[in-house]
């Protein structure tokens, strides 16, 4: 039976399967699968690779390797050797020592040493969604049986381990497929909502602008021969412009991100940062400590300011590291976006304010009863903080 005993093993499997089924985001599902596999099979290292269409991996999640060590290892691996076999073969791959396999092509200098290996594809029908890799079975001792693989004194992965990983992979395929469907459904919902709002915005504002243009033209023709009527028409122009501005503001307010309503501020920011970290060479991180739910207007303002500050840091500052932190502050929250970029001089803050959208960020903060603080100097990076009082 499982080394932890039949009851404990069954409970561990049940816990792992429940954890996978409760996740909705693809990245969370991948992380849960990897952690569950490593814990269930008592391995030192675990990884899960999701292939792309170009011979590489769209995602590669590891457990047992620190973030610093993972950064030193370098770029994601390519699909070759044993990794490729896992993506193209239907069955498991169990090796006593991965380094002695003829397909083994070595690894980067910072890569941890691995010996015994167990790999399993994650398949949905004919499609391979990814592959699970485990290395270095923890248990030691001379208790190996006939089905064991591994060097002297090492138990290695067993037939039972392979069977357990196969079960985990089958449920992982279901959880991963459901997560992909959920994300696709949400993307379609957001796209449909944006399309609807775009049409409404176009119709409402276009009508107002058309009326405004005709009224302005009428005022222009009346300026010389009937100044009093021209004045009345110009007052109408001002009223129409105000109405158009109100309708535009209402439409923009309605564009509150769907993810914010469904997942809350912390999860939405975490997902946004994760996407930016993959898309840019700069390392973008997010931390959250003790945040509680805030009024909807405050959460949206915090998200918009964070997005603007991140855009500035990644597009204009030349930073190679950007940190986003969301912390509890009294009854409210404090958002901080810090970068190690080139910064700017406080003497040029007026020009920088226009260039970096600081005016709109201050307006957003003030509009929800908060404050915005900007600290920067040449060569010392920039920190943007926004504090809101809570509800």
C-alpha positions as CSV (number, residue, x, y, z in Angstrom):
1,X,0.0,0.0,0.0
2,X,0.9,3.7,0.0
3,X,3.9,4.3,2.4
4,X,1.6,6.3,4.7
5,X,-0.8,3.5,5.1
6,X,-4.2,2.8,3.3
7,X,-6.3,5.3,5.3
8,X,-3.8,8.1,5.2
9,X,-3.0,7.5,1.6
10,X,-6.6,7.5,0.5
11,X,-7.2,10.7,2.5
12,X,-4.3,12.3,0.9
13,X,-5.5,11.4,-2.6
14,X,-9.0,12.6,-1.8
15,X,-7.6,15.9,-0.5
16,X,-5.5,16.4,-3.6
17,X,-8.5,15.7,-6.0
18,X,-10.8,18.0,-4.1
19,X,-8.1,20.8,-4.2
20,X,-7.8,20.4,-8.0
21,X,-11.6,20.5,-8.5
22,X,-12.1,23.6,-6.5
23,X,-9.6,25.7,-8.5
24,X,-10.9,27.7,-11.5
25,X,-7.9,29.5,-12.8
26,X,-5.5,27.5,-15.0
27,X,-2.4,28.6,-13.2
28,X,-3.9,27.7,-9.8
29,X,-4.9,24.3,-11.2
30,X,-1.4,23.7,-12.5
31,X,0.2,24.7,-9.2
32,X,-2.2,22.5,-7.2
33,X,-1.4,19.5,-9.5
34,X,2.3,19.8,-9.1
35,X,2.2,20.3,-5.3
36,X,-0.2,17.4,-4.9
37,X,1.9,15.1,-7.0
38,X,5.1,15.9,-5.1
39,X,3.5,15.4,-1.7
40,X,1.6,12.3,-2.6
41,X,4.5,10.5,-4.1
42,X,7.0,11.9,-1.6
43,X,9.4,13.3,-4.2
44,X,12.0,16.0,-3.8
45,X,11.1,17.7,-7.1
46,X,8.0,18.0,-9.3
47,X,7.2,19.9,-12.5
48,X,4.4,20.2,-15.0
49,X,4.9,21.4,-18.5
50,X,2.1,22.6,-20.8
51,X,3.3,22.6,-24.5
52,X,3.0,25.4,-26.9
53,X,2.9,25.0,-30.7
54,X,6.6,26.0,-31.3
55,X,8.6,23.3,-29.6
56,X,8.6,24.9,-26.2
57,X,6.4,25.2,-23.2
58,X,3.6,27.7,-22.8
59,X,3.7,27.1,-19.0
60,X,6.2,25.2,-16.8
61,X,5.4,25.0,-13.1
62,X,7.8,23.6,-10.6
63,X,7.7,22.7,-6.9
64,X,10.7,21.9,-4.7
65,X,12.9,24.6,-6.4
66,X,13.2,28.1,-4.9
67,X,12.3,31.2,-6.9
68,X,15.9,32.3,-6.8
69,X,17.2,29.0,-8.0
70,X,14.6,28.9,-10.7
71,X,15.7,32.3,-12.0
72,X,19.3,31.1,-12.1
73,X,18.4,28.0,-14.1
74,X,17.4,30.4,-16.9
75,X,14.9,30.1,-19.8
76,X,12.2,27.4,-19.9
77,X,13.3,24.1,-21.3
78,X,12.5,23.1,-24.9
79,X,10.6,19.9,-25.8
80,X,13.4,17.5,-26.4
81,X,14.7,14.2,-24.9
82,X,12.7,12.8,-22.1
83,X,10.4,15.9,-21.9
84,X,9.4,15.4,-25.5
85,X,8.7,11.7,-24.9
86,X,6.3,12.5,-22.1
87,X,4.4,14.8,-24.5
88,X,4.2,12.4,-27.4
89,X,3.9,9.0,-25.7
90,X,0.8,7.7,-24.0
91,X,2.4,5.9,-21.1
92,X,4.5,6.6,-18.1
93,X,8.3,6.8,-18.1
94,X,10.1,5.4,-15.0
95,X,13.9,5.6,-14.8
96,X,16.3,4.5,-12.2
97,X,18.7,7.3,-13.1
98,X,17.6,9.9,-15.6
99,X,21.2,10.9,-16.2
100,X,22.0,7.5,-17.6
101,X,19.2,7.6,-20.2
102,X,20.5,8.0,-23.8
103,X,17.9,10.8,-24.4
104,X,19.3,12.8,-21.5
105,X,20.9,16.0,-22.8
106,X,22.1,17.6,-19.6
107,X,20.8,20.6,-17.8
108,X,22.0,24.1,-16.8
109,X,24.6,24.6,-14.1
110,X,22.1,25.9,-11.6
111,X,19.8,22.9,-12.1
112,X,19.4,20.6,-9.1
113,X,20.8,17.1,-9.3
114,X,18.2,14.5,-10.1
115,X,18.4,10.7,-10.3
116,X,15.3,8.5,-10.2
117,X,12.5,9.8,-12.4
118,X,8.8,9.3,-13.0
119,X,6.9,11.0,-15.8
120,X,3.3,10.9,-16.8
121,X,1.4,12.6,-19.7
122,X,-1.8,14.4,-18.9
123,X,-4.2,13.6,-21.7
124,X,-7.8,14.5,-22.7
125,X,-8.7,11.9,-25.3
126,X,-6.1,12.3,-28.1
127,X,-4.9,15.6,-26.9
128,X,-1.9,15.9,-24.6
129,X,-2.6,18.8,-22.2
130,X,0.8,18.5,-20.4
131,X,3.1,16.2,-18.6
132,X,4.0,15.6,-15.0
133,X,7.6,15.0,-14.0
134,X,8.8,13.8,-10.6
135,X,12.3,13.2,-9.4
136,X,14.2,11.9,-6.4
137,X,12.0,9.7,-4.3
138,X,12.6,10.7,-0.7
139,X,12.4,7.3,1.0
140,X,15.7,5.5,1.6
141,X,16.6,2.1,2.9
142,X,17.1,-1.4,1.6
143,X,13.4,-2.2,1.5
144,X,13.0,-2.2,-2.3
145,X,11.0,-5.0,-3.9
146,X,11.0,-6.5,-7.3
147,X,9.1,-3.6,-8.8
148,X,11.4,-1.0,-7.5
149,X,13.8,1.1,-9.5
150,X,16.8,3.0,-8.2
151,X,20.3,2.6,-7.0
152,X,21.6,0.7,-4.0
153,X,19.9,1.9,-0.8
154,X,17.3,3.9,-2.7
155,X,13.8,2.8,-3.0
156,X,13.0,4.7,-6.1
157,X,9.6,5.1,-7.7
158,X,7.4,2.0,-7.6
159,X,4.5,0.4,-9.6
160,X,2.2,1.8,-6.9
161,X,3.6,5.3,-7.4
162,X,3.1,5.0,-11.2
163,X,-0.5,3.9,-10.6
164,X,-1.1,6.7,-8.2
165,X,0.3,9.3,-10.6
166,X,-1.8,7.9,-13.4
167,X,-4.9,8.4,-11.3
168,X,-3.8,12.0,-10.4
169,X,-3.1,12.7,-14.1
170,X,-6.6,11.6,-15.1
171,X,-8.2,13.9,-12.6
172,X,-5.7,16.6,-13.5
173,X,-6.9,16.4,-17.1
174,X,-10.5,17.0,-16.0
175,X,-9.6,19.9,-13.7
176,X,-7.4,21.5,-16.3
177,X,-10.0,21.2,-19.0
178,X,-12.6,22.7,-16.7
179,X,-10.3,25.6,-15.8
180,X,-9.6,26.3,-19.5
181,X,-13.4,26.3,-20.2
182,X,-14.0,28.6,-17.3
183,X,-11.3,31.1,-18.4
184,X,-12.6,31.0,-22.0
185,X,-16.2,31.5,-20.9
186,X,-15.1,34.5,-18.8
187,X,-13.1,36.0,-21.8
188,X,-16.2,35.6,-24.0
189,X,-18.4,37.2,-21.4
190,X,-16.1,40.2,-21.1
191,X,-15.8,40.5,-24.9
192,X,-19.6,40.4,-25.3
193,X,-20.1,43.0,-22.6
194,X,-17.5,45.3,-24.0
195,X,-19.0,45.0,-27.5
196,X,-22.5,45.9,-26.1
197,X,-21.2,48.9,-24.2
198,X,-19.2,50.0,-27.2
199,X,-22.4,50.1,-29.3
200,X,-24.3,51.9,-26.6
201,X,-21.6,54.4,-26.1
202,X,-21.3,55.0,-29.9
203,X,-25.0,55.5,-30.3
204,X,-25.5,57.8,-27.3
205,X,-22.5,60.0,-27.6
206,X,-22.6,60.2,-31.4
207,X,-26.1,61.6,-31.2
208,X,-25.1,64.2,-28.7
209,X,-22.0,65.2,-30.7
210,X,-24.1,65.5,-33.9
211,X,-26.5,67.8,-32.1
212,X,-23.6,69.7,-30.6
213,X,-22.0,70.2,-34.0
214,X,-25.3,71.5,-35.6
215,X,-25.9,73.9,-32.7
216,X,-22.3,75.2,-32.9
217,X,-22.7,75.8,-36.6
218,X,-26.0,77.7,-36.0
219,X,-24.4,79.9,-33.4
220,X,-21.5,80.7,-35.8
221,X,-24.0,82.0,-38.4
222,X,-25.8,84.1,-35.9
223,X,-22.9,85.8,-34.2
224,X,-22.9,88.9,-36.5
225,X,-26.6,89.3,-37.3
226,X,-28.3,88.1,-34.0
227,X,-25.8,88.0,-31.1
228,X,-28.6,87.3,-28.5
229,X,-29.7,84.2,-30.3
230,X,-26.1,83.2,-30.9
231,X,-25.5,83.4,-27.1
232,X,-28.5,81.1,-26.5
233,X,-27.2,78.6,-29.0
234,X,-23.8,78.7,-27.4
235,X,-25.4,78.0,-24.0
236,X,-27.1,75.0,-25.7
237,X,-23.7,73.8,-26.9
238,X,-22.4,73.9,-23.4
239,X,-25.4,71.9,-22.1
240,X,-25.0,69.3,-24.9
241,X,-21.3,69.0,-24.2
242,X,-22.0,68.4,-20.5
243,X,-24.6,65.7,-21.3
244,X,-22.1,64.0,-23.6
245,X,-19.5,64.1,-20.9
246,X,-21.9,62.6,-18.4
247,X,-22.9,59.8,-20.7
248,X,-19.3,59.0,-21.5
249,X,-18.4,58.9,-17.8
250,X,-21.3,56.6,-17.1
251,X,-20.3,54.2,-19.8
252,X,-16.7,54.1,-18.6
253,X,-17.9,53.5,-15.1
254,X,-19.9,50.6,-16.3
255,X,-16.7,49.0,-17.8
256,X,-15.7,47.8,-14.3
257,X,-13.7,44.7,-15.0
258,X,-15.7,41.5,-14.7
259,X,-12.8,39.8,-12.9
260,X,-13.0,42.4,-10.2
261,X,-16.6,41.5,-9.4
262,X,-16.0,37.8,-9.5
263,X,-12.6,37.4,-7.9
264,X,-12.0,40.6,-5.9
265,X,-9.2,43.1,-6.0
266,X,-6.3,41.0,-4.7
267,X,-6.9,38.1,-7.1
268,X,-7.5,40.4,-10.1
269,X,-4.3,42.3,-9.4
270,X,-2.3,39.0,-8.9
271,X,-3.5,37.7,-12.3
272,X,-2.7,41.0,-14.0
273,X,0.8,41.1,-12.5
274,X,1.3,37.4,-13.5
275,X,0.5,38.2,-17.2
276,X,2.8,41.3,-17.2
277,X,5.6,39.2,-15.6
278,X,5.4,36.8,-18.5
279,X,5.0,39.4,-21.2
280,X,7.9,41.7,-20.2
281,X,11.6,41.2,-19.5
282,X,11.3,43.0,-16.2
283,X,10.5,40.8,-13.1
284,X,7.0,41.9,-11.8
285,X,5.9,40.6,-8.4
286,X,2.8,41.0,-6.3
287,X,2.3,40.6,-2.5
288,X,-0.8,41.0,-0.5
289,X,-1.1,41.1,3.3
290,X,-4.4,41.1,5.2
291,X,-6.5,43.0,2.7
292,X,-10.3,43.0,3.2
293,X,-13.1,43.6,0.8
294,X,-13.5,47.3,0.0
295,X,-16.3,49.3,-1.6
296,X,-16.6,48.6,-5.3
297,X,-15.6,52.2,-6.3
298,X,-12.4,52.0,-4.2
299,X,-11.4,48.6,-5.6
300,X,-11.8,49.8,-9.1
301,X,-9.9,53.0,-8.5
302,X,-7.0,51.0,-6.9
303,X,-7.0,48.6,-9.8
304,X,-6.9,51.4,-12.4
305,X,-4.1,53.3,-10.6
306,X,-2.1,50.0,-10.3
307,X,-2.5,49.4,-14.1
308,X,-1.4,52.9,-14.9
309,X,1.6,52.8,-12.6
310,X,2.6,49.4,-14.0
311,X,2.3,50.7,-17.6
312,X,4.6,53.6,-16.7
313,X,7.1,51.4,-15.0
314,X,7.3,48.8,-17.8
315,X,7.1,51.2,-20.8
316,X,8.9,54.3,-19.7
317,X,11.2,53.7,-16.6
318,X,13.6,51.1,-18.0
319,X,13.2,49.1,-14.7
320,X,14.1,45.5,-14.5
321,X,12.1,44.9,-11.3
322,X,8.7,46.2,-10.4
323,X,7.0,45.4,-7.1
324,X,3.3,45.7,-6.4
325,X,2.1,45.5,-2.8
326,X,-1.4,45.7,-1.4
327,X,-1.7,45.9,2.3
328,X,-4.3,46.6,4.9
329,X,-4.2,50.1,6.3
330,X,-6.5,50.9,9.2
331,X,-10.0,50.2,7.8
332,X,-8.9,50.7,4.2
333,X,-5.9,49.7,2.0
334,X,-2.6,50.9,0.8
335,X,-1.4,50.2,-2.7
336,X,2.3,50.6,-3.6
337,X,4.0,50.2,-7.0
338,X,7.8,50.4,-6.9
339,X,10.3,50.2,-9.7
340,X,14.1,50.5,-9.9
341,X,14.0,52.4,-13.1
342,X,15.5,55.7,-14.1
343,X,13.1,57.9,-12.1
344,X,12.6,61.6,-12.7
345,X,13.3,64.9,-10.9
346,X,10.6,66.5,-8.7
347,X,11.4,69.8,-10.5
348,X,10.0,68.2,-13.7
349,X,6.9,66.8,-12.0
350,X,4.5,69.0,-14.0
351,X,5.8,67.6,-17.3
352,X,6.1,64.1,-15.8
353,X,2.6,64.4,-14.5
354,X,1.2,64.9,-18.0
355,X,3.5,62.2,-19.4
356,X,2.9,59.5,-16.8
357,X,-0.8,60.1,-16.2
358,X,-0.2,61.2,-12.6
359,X,-3.0,63.8,-12.9
360,X,-5.6,61.1,-13.7
361,X,-4.3,58.8,-11.0
362,X,-4.6,61.7,-8.4
363,X,-8.2,62.3,-9.7
364,X,-9.0,58.6,-9.2
365,X,-7.6,58.6,-5.7
366,X,-9.4,61.8,-4.8
367,X,-12.7,60.6,-6.3
368,X,-12.9,57.8,-3.7
369,X,-11.7,59.8,-0.7
370,X,-8.1,58.6,-1.0
371,X,-4.7,60.1,-1.6
372,X,-1.9,59.6,-4.0
373,X,1.8,60.0,-3.1
374,X,4.6,59.9,-5.8
375,X,8.2,59.7,-4.8
376,X,11.0,59.7,-7.4
377,X,14.4,61.0,-8.2
378,X,16.8,60.5,-11.2
379,X,18.5,57.1,-11.0
380,X,16.6,56.0,-7.9
381,X,13.4,54.6,-9.3
382,X,9.8,55.6,-8.6
383,X,7.3,54.7,-5.9
384,X,3.6,55.4,-6.3
385,X,1.4,54.9,-3.3
386,X,-2.4,55.1,-3.1
387,X,-4.3,55.0,0.2
388,X,-8.1,54.6,0.5
389,X,-10.0,54.8,3.8
390,X,-12.3,51.8,3.3
391,X,-16.0,51.6,3.8
